[in-house]
């Protein structure tokens, strides 16, 4: 599953969450997935160097 698909799945789960607690947990996971996607995109376009500085 691609990260984009995972994000879409989490969005759907958040919309359909049965409780506020469940929705918050899903939204936290969604935030992490979005951050991961941002890193992937930054590495891809060259705005982030994933190599350590040493």
Secondary structure as UniProt FT lines:
FT   HELIX           3..15
FT   HELIX           20..45
//
